[in-house]
């Protein structure tokens, strides 16, 4: 492997593997040709906007280190979004205890390499492979990409590698490489060919159905006007207001609003049709906003902000409007964000999430592997218990 100023290159008989510190030298069309389902978070426009608008780097501890693979004709045939991390912020698969164990023995857990979407706990492809490759070649290339990433992290003296929120069909790739798995769960809504929101509610047991109707009625009684717009329909000044809502939630919870106003403006222009905003008005004043992203099959709820307190408005803006939108647009799934058992009674059922991990130091790898096995048993039991809270009749 040879070093260059911003990247390193490794060649095999059929492919060249390269680590790059930015997407700027890759063509948009090349990268997006590897994306399934028009995934808004994996698309070039979203990832490059993070890089260009002060959302990454030293301030937040995210450093792009993407793996790209080209064939003999120099065509991009595979990639993995990778980041060197100097902390664990914005990952949502929590490894603080692992870092603490390293620290207590005088060793460094950071930096590490992760494959994830910054600040976005959304399941998606992590091994991006061209559909033009034969199935067996895709499998072989995926194995090579994982191994090349592991080798890179050892070369750079990192504690390990982590692929977060992987799609279930990718787990086989990581299993073959001997990685350890962590199971989590989120709460997702599935479209069972509903024709309307009322049709959706018909599938609920009576008392759960009445509760949702009551919450929606509260919003109407407060004379809240709800509008849904796409990102490319907003003015620059409206984006300023939307960003203030985004920031307010983090400030209220003592968090860090990592996404800049310029980031939102840019993706509003480039992938605005993949952004769906639920805007709530009281007496012609914009008082709340829910920010969602769309693919061709899924809706993703990401951010919420509100300047005043209204009865049940959060449920209306963040859940019920999204479900209506998904039904109207025949989307298969609505993922409203991480955590929140209160989502179950509103139709969002526990859904498993997976991450794959490699720790290089055997003194830590062995106990961490044991921890992952024990944690998975606990998570499975918790998952089963939560499924019993389903509001659906069947």
C-alpha positions in Angstrom: 0.0 0.0 0.0 1.4 3.4 -0.9 0.6 6.7 0.7 -0.4 9.9 -1.2 -1.2 13.3 0.2 -4.9 12.7 0.8 -5.4 9.0 0.1 -3.9 5.6 -0.1 -4.1 3.0 -3.0 -4.0 -0.7 -3.0 -4.2 -2.7 -6.2 -5.3 -6.3 -7.0 -5.4 -8.2 -10.3 -8.9 -6.9 -11.1 -9.5 -3.9 -8.9 -7.9 -0.8 -7.3 -8.8 0.0 -3.7 -8.4 3.6 -2.7 -9.1 5.6 0.5 -10.1 9.3 -0.2 -10.5 12.1 2.3 -13.3 13.8 0.3 -15.9 13.1 -2.3 -14.9 16.1 -4.3 -12.7 14.1 -6.7 -15.4 11.6 -7.4 -18.2 12.2 -10.0 -21.7 12.6 -8.6 -23.1 10.2 -11.2 -20.5 7.6 -10.4 -21.2 7.5 -6.7 -25.0 7.6 -7.1 -24.9 4.7 -9.6 -24.1 2.5 -6.6 -27.1 3.6 -4.5 -30.2 1.5 -4.1 -33.7 2.8 -3.5 -32.6 6.5 -4.0 -31.4 6.4 -0.4 -31.2 10.2 0.5 -28.5 9.7 3.2 -26.1 7.7 1.0 -26.5 9.9 -2.1 -23.5 12.0 -3.1 -25.4 15.3 -2.6 -26.1 14.6 1.1 -22.6 13.3 2.0 -20.7 16.0 0.1 -22.9 18.7 1.6 -21.8 17.5 5.1 -18.1 17.8 4.0 -18.5 21.2 2.4 -20.6 23.0 5.1 -18.6 22.6 8.3 -20.5 19.6 9.6 -17.5 17.3 9.9 -13.8 17.7 10.7 -11.9 18.5 13.9 -14.7 20.4 15.6 -16.9 17.3 15.7 -14.4 14.4 15.3 -15.6 13.1 11.9 -12.9 12.8 9.2 -14.0 11.4 5.8 -11.9 8.4 4.7 -14.1 6.7 2.1 -13.1 3.5 0.4 -13.7 3.5 -3.4 -13.0 0.6 -5.8 -12.3 0.9 -9.5 -12.0 -1.8 -12.1 -9.4 -2.1 -14.9 -11.3 0.4 -17.0 -11.2 2.9 -14.1 -14.9 2.7 -13.6 -16.2 3.0 -10.0 -17.7 -0.3 -9.1 -17.9 -0.3 -5.3 -17.6 2.1 -2.3 -18.0 2.3 1.4 -18.7 5.6 3.3 -16.0 5.6 6.0 -15.0 8.1 8.6 -12.1 8.2 11.0 -13.6 9.1 14.4 -11.9 10.7 17.4 -15.0 10.4 19.6 -18.3 8.4 19.6 -20.6 11.4 19.2 -23.4 11.1 16.5 -23.1 7.3 16.0 -26.1 6.0 18.0 -24.5 2.6 18.6 -23.0 3.3 22.0 -19.5 2.1 22.8 -18.6 4.6 25.6 -17.9 1.7 28.0 -15.4 0.2 25.5 -13.6 3.5 25.3 -13.6 3.7 29.1 -12.0 0.3 29.4 -9.2 1.3 27.1 -8.7 4.5 29.0 -8.5 2.7 32.4 -5.6 0.6 31.0 -3.8 3.6 29.6 -4.5 2.8 26.0 -6.3 4.8 23.3 -9.6 3.7 21.9 -9.6 6.6 19.5 -9.2 7.0 16.6 -11.3 4.3 15.1 -12.8 3.8 11.7 -16.6 3.6 11.2 -18.9 3.1 8.3 -22.0 5.1 9.0 -24.0 8.2 8.0 -22.9 11.1 10.4 -25.6 11.9 13.0 -28.1 9.6 11.2 -29.2 6.3 12.9 -30.8 4.9 9.7 -30.3 1.4 8.4 -28.8 1.4 4.9 -26.2 -0.2 2.6 -22.6 0.1 3.8 -21.0 -2.0 1.1 -22.1 -0.3 -2.1 -21.7 -2.6 -5.1 -22.4 -2.0 -8.7 -25.4 -4.0 -10.0 -23.4 -4.7 -13.1 -21.1 -7.1 -11.2 -22.1 -10.8 -11.1 -23.4 -12.0 -7.8 -20.4 -14.1 -6.9 -18.0 -11.3 -7.8 -20.1 -8.9 -5.6 -19.7 -11.3 -2.6 -15.9 -11.7 -3.2 -15.4 -8.0 -3.6 -17.4 -7.2 -0.4 -15.1 -9.6 1.5 -12.0 -7.8 0.0 -13.4 -4.4 0.9 -13.9 -5.4 4.5 -10.4 -6.9 4.7 -8.9 -3.8 3.1 -10.6 -1.6 5.6 -9.4 -3.8 8.5 -5.9 -3.6 7.1 -6.1 0.1 6.8 -7.2 0.6 10.4 -4.3 -1.5 11.6 -1.9 0.3 9.4 -3.1 3.6 10.9 -2.9 2.1 14.4 -6.6 2.4 15.2 -8.4 0.3 17.8 -10.8 -1.2 15.3 -13.5 -0.9 12.6 -17.3 -0.5 13.0 -20.0 -0.8 10.4 -23.2 0.7 11.9 -26.9 0.2 10.9 -26.2 -2.4 8.2 -28.9 -3.9 6.2 -29.6 -7.5 7.2 -28.5 -8.9 3.8 -25.0 -7.4 4.4 -24.5 -9.2 7.7 -23.4 -12.3 5.8 -20.4 -10.4 4.5 -19.3 -9.4 7.9 -20.1 -12.8 9.4 -17.7 -14.5 6.9 -15.0 -12.1 8.0 -15.5 -13.2 11.6 -16.8 -9.8 12.9 -18.9 -9.6 16.0 -22.5 -8.2 15.9 -24.5 -6.0 18.1 -28.3 -6.0 17.9 -30.5 -3.0 18.6 -34.0 -2.0 17.8 -36.0 0.9 16.6 -39.7 1.5 16.0 -40.9 1.4 12.4 -44.2 1.6 10.7 -45.1 -0.8 7.9 -47.6 0.0 5.1 -50.0 -2.9 4.8 -51.6 -1.6 1.6 -53.6 1.0 3.5 -55.8 3.2 1.4 -56.1 6.0 4.0 -55.3 7.0 7.6 -58.7 5.8 8.7 -58.1 2.4 7.0 -54.8 2.2 8.9 -56.7 2.9 12.2 -59.2 0.1 11.5 -56.4 -2.3 12.2 -56.0 -1.1 15.8 -57.8 -2.4 18.9 -60.6 0.0 19.9 -59.0 1.8 22.8 -55.7 2.5 20.9 -57.7 3.7 17.9 -59.7 6.1 20.1 -56.6 7.5 21.7 -55.1 8.5 18.3 -58.3 10.1 17.1 -58.4 12.0 20.4 -54.9 13.3 19.9 -55.6 14.4 16.4 -58.8 16.1 17.6 -56.8 18.1 20.2 -54.6 19.5 17.4 -57.7 20.6 15.4 -59.3 22.2 18.5 -56.2 24.3 19.0 -56.7 25.6 15.5 -53.3 24.4 14.3 -52.9 24.6 10.6 -50.7 21.8 9.2 -48.9 22.0 5.8 -46.5 19.6 4.1 -43.9 20.9 1.7 -40.8 19.5 0.0 -37.4 21.1 0.5 -37.3 22.5 -3.0 -40.5 24.5 -2.3 -38.9 26.5 0.6 -37.4 30.0 0.3 -34.0 30.8 1.7 -35.7 32.7 4.6 -37.9 29.7 5.4 -34.8 27.5 5.6 -33.4 30.0 8.2 -36.5 29.4 10.3 -36.4 25.6 9.8 -32.8 25.6 10.9 -33.7 27.6 14.0 -36.2 24.9 14.9 -33.5 22.2 14.4 -31.1 24.1 16.7 -33.7 24.8 19.4 -34.2 21.1 20.1 -30.5 20.5 20.7 -30.0 23.6 22.8 -33.0 22.6 25.0 -31.5 19.1 25.6 -27.9 20.4 25.9 -26.9 18.8 22.7 -24.8 19.9 19.8 -26.5 21.0 16.6 -23.9 19.8 14.1 -25.8 20.5 10.9 -25.2 24.0 9.6 -27.7 26.3 8.0 -25.6 26.2 4.7 -25.9 22.4 4.8 -29.7 22.6 4.9 -29.8 25.2 2.2 -27.6 23.1 -0.1 -29.5 19.9 0.2 -32.7 21.9 -0.2 -31.4 22.9 -3.6 -29.9 19.6 -4.6 -32.2 16.9 -3.1 -35.1 19.0 -2.0 -37.6 16.6 -3.5 -36.3 14.0 -1.0 -37.0 16.3 2.0 -40.5 16.5 3.3 -41.3 19.1 6.0 -44.4 19.1 8.2 -45.0 22.8 9.1 -47.4 23.8 11.9 -48.9 27.3 12.1 -50.8 28.9 14.9 -52.5 32.3 14.1 -50.4 32.4 10.9 -47.1 32.0 12.8 -44.9 29.0 12.1 -44.6 27.3 15.6 -43.3 23.8 14.8 -41.6 21.8 12.2 -40.8 18.1 11.6 -38.0 17.4 9.0 -38.3 14.1 7.1 -36.4 12.5 4.3 -37.7 10.2 1.5 -36.5 7.5 -0.7 -38.5 5.7 -3.3 -39.7 3.2 -0.7 -39.2 4.8 2.8 -39.9 7.9 4.8 -37.4 8.8 7.5 -38.3 11.2 10.4 -35.2 13.0 11.5 -35.6 16.3 13.4 -38.3 18.2 15.3 -38.5 21.7 16.7 -41.2 23.7 18.4 -41.4 27.2 19.9 -44.5 26.7 22.0 -46.2 23.9 23.8 -49.3 22.5 22.2 -51.3 19.4 23.2 -50.4 16.4 21.0 -48.8 18.5 18.3 -45.6 16.4 18.4 -47.5 13.2 17.7 -49.4 14.9 14.8 -46.3 16.4 13.1 -43.8 13.7 13.7 -46.0 10.6 13.4 -49.5 11.0 12.0 -48.6 13.4 9.2 -45.8 11.1 8.1 -48.0 8.0 8.1 -50.6 9.9 5.9 -47.8 10.9 3.6 -46.5 7.4 3.3 -49.9 6.0 2.6 -50.6 8.7 0.0 -47.3 8.1 -1.8 -47.4 4.3 -1.4 -44.2 4.1 0.6 -43.5 0.8 2.3 -41.9 2.0 5.6 -41.8 5.0 7.9 -38.8 5.1 10.3 -39.5 8.0 12.7 -36.1 8.1 14.4 -34.2 6.3 17.2 -35.7 5.3 20.6 -39.1 6.0 22.0 -41.3 3.1 23.2 -44.3 5.5 23.1 -44.2 5.0 19.3 -45.5 1.4 19.7 -49.1 2.5 20.7 -49.1 4.7 17.5 -48.4 1.8 15.1 -44.6 1.7 15.1 -43.4 -1.8 16.0 -39.9 -2.9 17.2 -37.6 -3.5 14.3 -34.1 -5.0 14.7 -31.0 -3.1 13.8 -27.5 -4.5 13.3 -23.9 -3.3 13.6 -20.7 -5.2 12.9 -17.4 -4.7 14.8 -13.8 -5.6 14.8 -11.4 -4.9 17.7 -7.7 -5.5 16.9 -6.3 -5.9 20.4 -7.1 -9.4 21.6 -7.0 -8.3 25.3 -10.2 -6.3 24.5 -11.6 -8.3 21.6 -12.3 -11.4 23.6 -14.3 -9.7 26.5 -16.1 -7.3 24.0 -17.1 -10.3 21.9 -18.5 -12.0 25.0 -20.3 -8.7 25.9 -21.9 -8.6 22.4 -23.3 -12.1 22.8 -24.8 -11.5 26.2 -26.2 -8.1 25.1 -27.9 -9.7 22.1 -29.7 -12.2 24.4 -30.9 -9.3 26.5 -32.0 -7.3 23.5 -33.8 -10.2 22.0 -35.8 -10.7 25.2 -36.6 -6.9 25.4 -37.6 -7.0 21.7 -40.0 -9.9 22.3 -41.6 -8.1 25.3 -42.1 -4.9 23.3 -43.7 -6.8 20.4 -46.4 -7.9 22.9 -47.4 -4.3 23.3 -48.6 -4.1 19.7 -51.8 -2.0 19.2 -52.8 -4.0 16.2 -55.8 -6.4 16.3 -53.8 -9.3 14.8 
